[in-house]
Amino acid sequence: MIAIAALVGALVPFAAGVAGGPSHSNKAPRWRTLTFSDETTTSKCIGKPKTPICAVETFRACFKRSQIELCRKAFLNGESEKFHLGYSSPESKSEYTIIKYQTIRHVPANLRDVTWIKRGDVRVDITARSCRLTRDTCAGEPTQSFYYLTRHVGGRWLISGYSAYDQPE
């Protein structure tokens, strides 16, 4: 899986072209919150990956809450068993905003044999930041950007690949 993530990460600029390029608006980002508790988490679909965004939120909650069963619900082919969950403090929260959501319409011939990207997959890019749960917002904290490739399989969306990447300045 690490090799796939590294390969996917190396192809971030390419994958943006595959998906049709970034889509941005001039609106301020809507920051969503992820905590250990469903009551203080923005998403109401964690554990139910019925959309690409729900799959991403379920997958991120797996790591935030250290609950491997959430990874198993969100990751393609049950590969989540390879994940090692570290400690995450219930005293912290993550905030994230969706910066891109695009359907993959074309995959070049040289990538058609790989399993992590297929025509019809949906790419979801987010920017995330973390801080103490007691703060109103994590504004001003360092951010990280991630992208997730999701695929519709058997009535639900699953993560087929993901990677962190640097946002251009």
C-alpha positions, 0 to 999 in steps of 0.5 A, spaced: 500 500 500 505 504 501 508 503 494 501 505 491 501 511 495 508 513 493 506 512 486 499 516 486 503 521 490 508 522 484 502 522 479 498 528 483 500 533 477 498 528 472 492 526 476 489 533 476 489 533 468 486 526 468 480 529 472 480 535 468 484 540 472 482 543 479 476 547 480 476 553 485 471 558 487 472 565 490 468 563 496 471 562 503 472 555 504 467 551 509 471 548 514 468 541 517 470 538 524 472 531 525 472 529 533 472 522 537 464 524 538 459 523 532 455 529 536 461 534 535 463 531 528 460 535 522 459 529 518 453 524 519 455 519 514 461 516 518 461 508 517 456 509 511 460 510 505 454 512 500 457 518 497 465 519 495 465 524 501 462 519 506 467 514 504 473 520 505 470 522 512 469 514 514 476 513 512 479 519 516 475 518 522 478 511 522 485 514 523 482 520 528 478 515 532 483 509 532 477 504 529 480 499 524 473 497 522 471 504 519 477 503 515 475 496 513 468 500 511 471 505 507 477 502 503 477 497 497 478 490 497 479 490 505 486 492 504 485 496 511 488 490 515 495 493 513 493 500 516 497 501 523 493 506 527 497 510 532 494 514 538 490 520 536 488 524 542 480 525 544 482 532 546 484 534 539 479 535 533 481 535 525 478 541 521 478 539 513 475 543 507 473 540 500 477 543 495 476 539 489 471 534 487 471 531 480 469 525 476 475 521 472 473 521 465 479 519 461 485 515 464 491 514 459 493 508 456 499 507 460 495 507 466 489 503 464 492 496 467 493 499 474 487 498 479 487 504 483 485 509 478 479 507 473 474 511 469 468 513 473 472 514 479 471 520 483 477 524 486 476 528 492 481 533 495 481 536 502 485 541 506 486 539 513 488 542 520 488 540 527 488 543 534 485 542 541 478 541 542 477 547 546 478 552 541 473 554 536 477 554 530 483 551 528 485 557 523 492 559 523 494 552 524 499 548 519 495 545 513 496 539 509 493 537 503 490 530 501 487 527 495 483 520 495 480 516 489 474 513 490 470 508 486 463 506 486 462 498 488 456 494 490 452 500 492 457 504 496 463 508 495 470 506 497 477 509 497 482 506 492 488 510 493 490 516 497 496 521 498 498 527 501 501 532 497 503 540 497 499 545 495 502 550 490 503 557 493 
